Amino acid sequence: MSFEWTSACLSELCLLVVDCPHSTPVWTDAGKVVLRNQNIKAGRLDLTAPSFTDEEHFAGRIRRAAPTEGDIVITREAPMGEVCMIPAGLECCLGQRQVLLRPDPSKVDGQFLLYALQSPGVQHQIGWNEGTGSTVSNLRIPVLESLTVNLPPLKVQKGVASSLAALDDRITLLRETNATLEAIAQALFKSWFVDFDPVRAKRDGRAPEGMDEATAALFPDSFDDSKLGAVPTGWRCAAVGDLCSTTTNGGTPSRSRSDFWEQGSIPWFKTGEFNDGFLLESSEQITEAALTHSSVKLLPAGAVLMAIYAAPTVGRLGVTTTAATFNQACTGMVAKPEVGTWFLYWTLYFGRDWFNSRANGAAQQNISKAIVSSYKVTMPSEGLLKEFDEIAGALHRRIRANTEQALSLSKLRDTLLPRLISGQLRLPEAQALTDEALA
């Protein structure tokens, strides 16, 4: 297939290559959207936490060019080479360290170019300075314009982009579904154990919303005073340490011991891998020798790991899916059987502001295992704990299944992308693999 391909530099494929204004945006609480590098990752634009500027400064930042649907934004540094495409209906401007690319539709399919810029071949060009023979940390405009992209005919470009986009669309749908499921679990915990909505309803003579009579009967209809304020009658005050059968910090096996790391098979997690969800794969693994001869601890599947070092990661959570170990920047907890993983998880989640308020350290903001263990909570009856664990457990099992599928599809996309972009894999073969994965 590759004999049909040509190559062209990016400047030839784009109607516009426009650098961002070299000034810091004026930030406002609302207004016009300003793209930031943190919003651009893995080929996608994530505006779940948008940033804004006012009308006057927005007008100044779009003077050279206003981003429109189908334009591509590429980051110049911190990080370098991340890309996204402007979706329909988004009015925005560039932030700092970004360049706007407007593909020429007569020469290149925009979505194909988006994937091509993510391919290993182009990413190597981005990160390698041919003049000095060294890696670089800033993507200069002349280097950007000279990037070489391999091109099949437009019809093939569209087919390649469609095949890869089908995988990305499913991954996005799975993540959006998970966000909805997580919101349901979070809202349920908050209603039952933070706001005490069912108790307030029963106290006021109303039937609690969204539950059957058997579940409603698990809640009292009055409050008592406690050290934590008004709590449902019959519930007790406890600490996180009381919820756990195990609470321990992790460790890092000696890097100088090759027998601790080479050909390791035991997952070893770092806080940077925590994202308030399941921990499916660790970037590093250790050996049985490391487990035996170092301070590292092995916890079972279903353990909750919490970051305790370095704001803003303090309080970030991960739930193990297999027996795993973790570094000393984490506290690992195993919930007692009668408490359940998800009551412990959401208790820690809602305690994040409290944990961060107690972080200390001049260079890094840290907390300790003792602080984590001392966090006070209101404990309901075992019957209600069991009911919550069943409901939340079902939600989180669906989340895990979706997360695993998204990971599998991401690996397939990452495998297909360089082979399709380079012409090493024929489009019908890639489409067959995609169809099978999405079936």
C-alpha positions as CSV (number, residue, x, y, z in Angstrom):
1,M,0.0,0.0,0.0
2,S,2.9,2.4,0.8
3,F,3.9,2.7,-2.9
4,E,0.8,5.0,-3.3
5,W,2.0,7.3,-0.6
6,T,3.8,10.6,-0.9
7,S,5.2,12.9,1.8
8,A,4.9,16.6,2.5
9,C,6.0,19.0,5.2
10,L,3.4,20.4,7.5
11,S,3.6,23.9,6.0
12,E,2.5,22.5,2.7
13,L,-0.5,20.7,4.3
14,C,-1.9,23.7,6.2
15,L,-3.6,26.8,5.2
16,L,-2.5,28.5,8.4
17,V,0.3,27.8,11.0
18,V,-0.3,30.5,13.7
19,D,1.7,30.8,16.9
20,C,-0.1,31.8,20.1
21,P,0.2,35.3,21.6
22,H,3.4,35.5,23.6
23,S,1.7,36.8,26.8
24,T,0.0,35.3,29.8
25,P,-3.8,35.4,29.4
26,V,-5.8,37.5,31.9
27,W,-7.7,34.9,33.8
28,T,-11.3,35.4,34.8
29,D,-13.9,33.2,36.6
30,A,-16.1,33.1,33.5
31,G,-16.2,34.4,30.0
32,K,-14.4,33.1,26.9
33,V,-12.6,29.8,26.9
34,V,-8.8,29.8,26.9
35,L,-7.2,26.5,25.9
36,R,-4.4,25.4,28.2
37,N,-1.9,22.6,27.7
38,Q,-3.4,20.6,30.5
39,N,-6.6,20.4,28.5
40,I,-4.8,18.7,25.6
41,K,-3.8,15.0,26.0
42,A,-3.7,11.9,23.9
43,G,-5.2,13.5,20.9
44,R,-8.3,14.8,22.8
45,L,-9.5,18.2,24.2
46,D,-10.8,17.9,27.7
47,L,-12.7,20.9,28.9
48,T,-14.1,19.4,32.1
49,A,-12.1,22.1,34.0
50,P,-12.1,25.1,31.5
51,S,-10.2,28.4,32.0
52,F,-11.6,31.8,30.9
53,T,-10.7,35.3,30.0
54,D,-12.8,38.4,29.3
55,E,-14.1,39.7,26.0
56,E,-11.4,42.4,25.6
57,H,-8.4,40.1,26.0
58,F,-10.2,37.3,24.1
59,A,-10.4,39.7,21.1
60,G,-6.7,40.3,21.4
61,R,-5.8,36.6,21.5
62,I,-7.7,35.8,18.3
63,R,-6.4,38.7,16.3
64,R,-4.1,36.5,14.3
65,A,-6.6,33.7,13.9
66,A,-9.7,32.4,15.7
67,P,-9.8,28.7,16.2
68,T,-12.6,27.1,14.2
69,E,-14.1,23.6,13.9
70,G,-11.5,21.2,12.4
71,D,-8.4,23.2,13.4
72,I,-5.7,21.4,15.2
73,V,-3.9,22.8,18.2
74,I,-0.4,21.5,19.0
75,T,1.6,22.2,22.2
76,R,5.1,23.7,21.9
77,E,6.4,22.8,25.4
78,A,5.3,21.6,28.8
79,P,4.4,19.1,27.3
80,M,5.6,19.2,23.7
81,G,3.8,17.7,20.8
82,E,0.3,17.0,22.3
83,V,-2.5,17.7,19.9
84,C,-6.2,18.1,19.7
85,M,-8.9,19.1,17.2
86,I,-11.3,22.0,17.8
87,P,-14.9,20.6,17.9
88,A,-18.0,22.1,16.4
89,G,-19.6,25.0,18.4
90,L,-16.6,25.8,20.6
91,E,-15.6,29.5,20.8
92,C,-12.1,29.6,22.2
93,C,-8.6,31.1,22.0
94,L,-5.1,29.8,22.4
95,G,-3.4,30.0,25.7
96,Q,0.4,29.9,26.0
97,R,2.9,27.6,24.2
98,Q,0.4,26.5,21.6
99,V,0.2,26.7,17.8
100,L,-2.9,26.6,15.6
101,L,-2.9,24.5,12.5
102,R,-5.6,24.7,9.8
103,P,-5.4,21.7,7.5
104,D,-5.8,22.3,3.7
105,P,-8.8,19.9,2.9
106,S,-7.6,19.6,-0.7
107,K,-4.4,18.0,0.5
108,V,-5.0,16.3,3.8
109,D,-7.9,15.0,5.8
110,G,-7.8,16.9,9.1
111,Q,-8.5,13.9,11.3
112,F,-5.8,11.9,9.5
113,L,-3.3,14.7,10.2
114,L,-4.4,14.7,13.8
115,Y,-3.4,11.0,14.1
116,A,-0.3,11.5,12.0
117,L,1.0,14.1,14.4
118,Q,0.6,11.5,17.2
119,S,2.4,8.8,15.3
120,P,5.9,7.7,16.6
121,G,7.6,8.9,13.4
122,V,6.3,12.4,13.7
123,Q,6.7,12.5,17.5
124,H,10.4,11.5,17.0
125,Q,10.8,14.5,14.6
126,I,9.2,16.8,17.2
127,G,11.5,15.7,20.0
128,W,14.7,15.5,18.1
129,N,16.9,18.4,17.0
130,E,18.7,17.2,13.9
131,G,21.1,20.1,14.0
132,T,22.5,19.3,17.4
133,G,21.8,15.6,17.6
134,S,20.0,16.0,20.9
135,T,16.5,16.0,22.3
136,V,14.8,19.3,22.7
137,S,12.1,20.7,25.0
138,N,10.6,23.4,22.8
139,L,9.0,23.0,19.4
140,R,10.0,26.0,17.4
141,I,7.8,27.2,14.5
142,P,10.4,26.5,11.7
143,V,10.8,22.9,13.1
144,L,7.1,22.5,13.3
145,E,6.5,23.7,9.7
146,S,9.2,21.3,8.4
147,L,7.7,18.2,10.0
148,T,7.3,15.5,7.3
149,V,4.1,13.6,7.1
150,N,3.5,10.5,4.9
151,L,0.3,10.8,2.9
152,P,-1.8,8.2,1.1
153,P,-4.5,9.4,-1.3
154,L,-7.3,11.4,0.4
155,K,-9.8,8.5,0.2
156,V,-7.3,6.3,2.1
157,Q,-6.6,9.1,4.6
158,K,-10.3,9.3,5.4
159,G,-10.5,5.5,5.8
160,V,-7.5,5.4,8.1
161,A,-8.9,8.3,10.2
162,S,-12.4,6.7,10.3
163,S,-11.0,3.4,11.6
164,L,-8.9,5.0,14.3
165,A,-11.7,7.5,15.2
166,A,-14.2,4.6,15.7
167,L,-11.9,3.3,18.5
168,D,-11.5,6.7,20.0
169,D,-15.2,7.3,19.9
170,R,-15.9,4.1,21.8
171,I,-13.2,4.9,24.3
172,T,-14.8,8.3,24.9
173,L,-18.2,6.8,25.3
174,L,-16.9,4.3,27.9
175,R,-15.2,7.1,29.8
176,E,-18.4,9.2,29.7
177,T,-20.4,6.3,30.9
178,N,-18.0,5.8,33.8
179,A,-18.2,9.4,34.7
180,T,-22.0,9.0,35.0
181,L,-21.7,5.9,37.1
182,E,-19.1,7.5,39.4
183,A,-21.4,10.5,39.8
184,I,-24.2,8.2,40.8
185,A,-22.1,6.4,43.4
186,Q,-20.7,9.7,44.7
187,A,-24.2,11.2,45.0
188,L,-25.5,8.2,46.8
189,F,-22.8,8.3,49.4
190,K,-23.2,12.0,49.9
191,S,-26.9,11.7,50.3
192,W,-26.8,8.8,52.7
193,F,-23.7,9.5,54.8
194,V,-22.8,13.2,54.4
195,D,-26.1,15.0,54.1
196,F,-28.2,12.3,55.8
197,D,-31.1,13.0,53.4
198,P,-33.1,9.8,54.2
199,V,-32.9,10.5,58.0
200,R,-34.1,14.1,57.4
201,A,-36.9,12.9,55.3
202,K,-38.1,10.4,57.9
203,R,-37.8,13.0,60.6
204,D,-40.0,15.3,58.7
205,G,-42.6,12.6,58.0
206,R,-41.7,12.1,54.4
207,A,-40.7,8.9,52.6
208,P,-37.0,8.9,51.6
209,E,-36.7,9.4,47.8
210,G,-35.3,6.8,45.5
211,M,-35.4,3.7,47.7
212,D,-37.8,0.9,48.7
213,E,-39.3,0.4,52.1
214,A,-36.8,-2.2,53.2
215,T,-33.9,0.2,52.5
216,A,-35.7,3.1,54.1
217,A,-36.2,1.1,57.2
218,L,-32.4,0.9,57.7
219,F,-32.3,4.6,58.4
220,P,-33.3,6.2,61.8
221,D,-35.8,9.1,61.9
222,S,-33.9,11.3,64.3
223,F,-30.5,12.8,65.2
224,D,-28.3,12.9,68.3
225,D,-25.6,15.3,69.2
226,S,-22.0,14.0,69.0
227,K,-18.4,15.3,68.6
228,L,-19.0,15.4,64.9
229,G,-22.2,17.4,65.3
230,A,-25.7,16.1,64.7
231,V,-25.5,12.4,63.6
232,P,-28.3,9.9,63.0
233,T,-29.5,8.2,66.1
234,G,-27.8,4.9,66.7
235,W,-24.8,5.7,64.5
236,R,-21.4,6.0,66.1
237,C,-18.3,8.1,65.6
238,A,-15.2,6.3,64.4
239,A,-11.9,6.9,62.7
240,V,-10.6,5.6,59.4
241,G,-8.3,3.3,61.2
242,D,-11.3,1.7,62.8
243,L,-12.7,0.9,59.3
244,C,-9.6,-1.0,58.3
245,S,-8.1,-4.4,59.0
246,T,-4.7,-3.1,57.6
247,T,-3.3,0.4,57.3
248,T,0.3,0.7,56.1
249,N,2.7,2.8,54.2
250,G,4.6,1.4,51.2
251,G,8.2,1.4,50.2
252,T,10.6,1.5,47.3
253,P,13.0,-1.5,46.9
254,S,16.6,-0.5,46.4
255,R,17.2,0.5,42.8
256,S,20.8,-0.8,43.0
257,R,19.5,-4.3,43.5
258,S,18.8,-5.7,40.0
259,D,17.3,-8.8,41.5
260,F,14.5,-6.6,43.0
261,W,13.4,-5.3,39.6
262,E,14.6,-7.4,36.7
263,Q,11.8,-9.6,35.4
264,G,9.5,-8.6,38.2
265,S,5.9,-9.6,38.1
266,I,4.4,-8.0,41.2
267,P,2.7,-4.7,40.5
268,W,4.4,-1.7,42.2
269,F,2.4,1.6,42.0
270,K,3.4,5.2,42.3
271,T,1.1,8.1,43.2
272,G,1.3,9.5,39.7
273,E,-0.7,6.5,38.6
274,F,-3.6,7.3,40.9
275,N,-6.6,8.8,39.2
276,D,-9.4,8.1,41.7
277,G,-10.3,4.8,40.2
278,F,-9.1,1.3,39.5
279,L,-5.4,0.5,39.2
280,L,-5.3,-1.9,36.3
281,E,-1.6,-1.9,35.3
282,S,1.5,-0.6,37.0
283,S,4.3,1.0,35.0
284,E,6.8,-1.0,37.1
285,Q,6.9,-4.4,38.7
286,I,9.1,-5.9,41.4
287,T,10.3,-9.5,42.2
288,E,9.6,-11.8,45.1
289,A,13.1,-11.0,46.4
290,A,12.1,-7.4,46.7
291,L,9.0,-8.3,48.6
292,T,11.0,-10.4,51.0
293,H,14.0,-8.1,51.5
294,S,12.6,-4.6,51.4
295,S,10.1,-2.4,53.2
296,V,7.5,-2.8,50.5
297,K,4.1,-4.2,51.5
298,L,1.8,-6.5,49.5
299,L,-2.0,-5.8,49.8
300,P,-4.8,-7.8,48.2
301,A,-7.2,-6.8,45.4
302,G,-9.7,-4.3,46.7
303,A,-7.2,-2.4,48.8
304,V,-7.5,1.4,48.7
305,L,-4.3,3.3,48.1
306,M,-4.1,7.0,49.0
307,A,-1.4,9.5,48.0
308,I,0.0,11.3,51.1
309,Y,2.9,13.2,49.6
310,A,3.1,16.3,47.4
311,A,0.1,18.6,46.8
312,P,-2.0,18.6,44.8
313,T,-1.9,14.8,44.7
314,V,-2.5,14.4,48.5
315,G,-5.7,12.4,48.9
316,R,-5.8,11.0,45.3
317,L,-7.0,7.4,45.4
318,G,-6.5,4.1,43.6
319,V,-8.2,0.7,44.1
320,T,-6.1,-2.4,43.4
321,T,-7.5,-5.0,41.1
322,T,-4.8,-7.6,41.9
323,A,-2.4,-8.1,44.8
324,A,-0.1,-5.2,44.6
325,T,2.6,-3.1,46.2
326,F,3.2,0.6,46.3
327,N,5.8,3.3,47.2
328,Q,6.3,5.2,50.4
329,A,4.2,8.2,49.1
330,C,1.1,6.1,49.7
331,T,-0.9,4.8,52.6
332,G,-2.6,1.5,51.7
333,M,-5.8,0.4,53.5
334,V,-7.8,-2.8,53.5
335,A,-11.4,-2.3,54.6
336,K,-12.9,-4.7,57.2
337,P,-15.3,-7.1,55.6
338,E,-18.3,-5.6,57.4
339,V,-17.3,-2.1,56.2
340,G,-16.6,-2.8,52.5
341,T,-14.2,-1.2,50.0
342,W,-16.6,1.4,48.7
343,F,-17.6,2.9,52.0
344,L,-13.9,3.3,52.8
345,Y,-13.2,4.7,49.3
346,W,-15.9,7.3,49.4
347,T,-15.2,8.2,53.0
348,L,-11.6,9.0,52.0
349,Y,-12.8,10.8,48.8
350,F,-15.0,13.2,50.8
351,G,-12.3,13.7,53.3
352,R,-9.8,15.1,50.8
353,D,-10.2,18.8,51.8
354,W,-9.6,17.8,55.4
355,F,-6.5,15.8,54.5
356,N,-5.1,18.7,52.4
357,S,-5.8,21.2,55.2
358,R,-3.4,19.2,57.4
359,A,-0.6,18.8,54.8
360,N,2.7,20.1,56.0
361,G,6.3,20.5,54.8
362,A,8.1,23.4,53.4
363,A,9.1,21.8,50.0
364,Q,6.2,19.4,49.6
365,Q,2.8,19.3,51.2
366,N,2.5,15.9,52.9
367,I,0.4,14.1,55.4
368,S,1.1,10.9,57.4
369,K,-0.4,7.5,57.9
370,A,-1.4,8.6,61.4
371,I,-3.3,11.6,60.0
372,V,-5.1,9.4,57.5
373,S,-6.0,6.9,60.2
374,S,-7.3,9.6,62.5
375,Y,-9.9,11.1,60.1
376,K,-13.3,11.0,61.9
377,V,-16.3,9.5,60.3
378,T,-19.9,8.6,61.2
379,M,-20.5,4.9,61.1
380,P,-24.0,3.6,60.2
381,S,-25.4,0.1,61.0
382,E,-23.9,-3.0,59.5
383,G,-27.1,-3.6,57.6
384,L,-26.8,-0.2,55.9
385,L,-23.1,-0.7,55.2
386,K,-24.0,-4.0,53.5
387,E,-26.8,-2.3,51.4
388,F,-24.5,0.5,50.3
389,D,-21.7,-1.9,49.4
390,E,-24.0,-4.0,47.2
391,I,-25.3,-0.9,45.3
392,A,-21.9,0.8,45.0
393,G,-20.2,-2.5,44.3
394,A,-22.5,-3.1,41.3
395,L,-21.8,0.4,40.0
396,H,-18.0,0.0,40.4
397,R,-18.0,-3.4,38.7
398,R,-19.5,-1.8,35.6
399,I,-16.9,1.0,35.9
400,R,-14.1,-1.6,36.1
401,A,-15.4,-3.5,33.1
402,N,-15.7,-0.3,31.1
403,T,-12.2,0.8,32.2
404,E,-10.7,-2.5,31.1
405,Q,-12.4,-2.3,27.8
406,A,-11.2,1.2,27.2
407,L,-7.7,0.1,28.1
408,S,-7.9,-2.7,25.6
409,L,-9.2,-0.4,22.9
410,S,-6.5,2.1,23.6
411,K,-3.8,-0.5,23.2
412,L,-5.3,-1.6,19.9
413,R,-5.4,2.0,18.7
414,D,-1.8,2.6,19.7
415,T,-0.8,-0.6,17.9
416,L,-2.7,0.3,14.7
417,L,-1.9,4.0,14.6
418,P,1.8,3.8,13.6
419,R,1.2,0.9,11.2
420,L,-1.6,2.7,9.5
421,I,0.1,6.1,9.3
422,S,3.2,4.5,7.9
423,G,1.3,2.3,5.4
424,Q,2.6,-0.9,6.9
425,L,-0.9,-2.2,7.5
426,R,-3.6,-2.4,4.8
427,L,-6.8,-0.6,5.7
428,P,-9.2,-3.6,5.2
429,E,-7.1,-5.5,7.8
430,A,-7.2,-2.7,10.3
431,Q,-11.0,-2.2,9.8
432,A,-11.5,-6.0,10.4
433,L,-9.5,-5.7,13.7
434,T,-11.5,-2.6,14.7
435,D,-14.9,-4.2,13.9
436,E,-14.0,-7.2,15.9
437,A,-12.9,-5.1,18.9
438,L,-16.0,-3.0,18.8
439,A,-18.5,-5.9,18.3
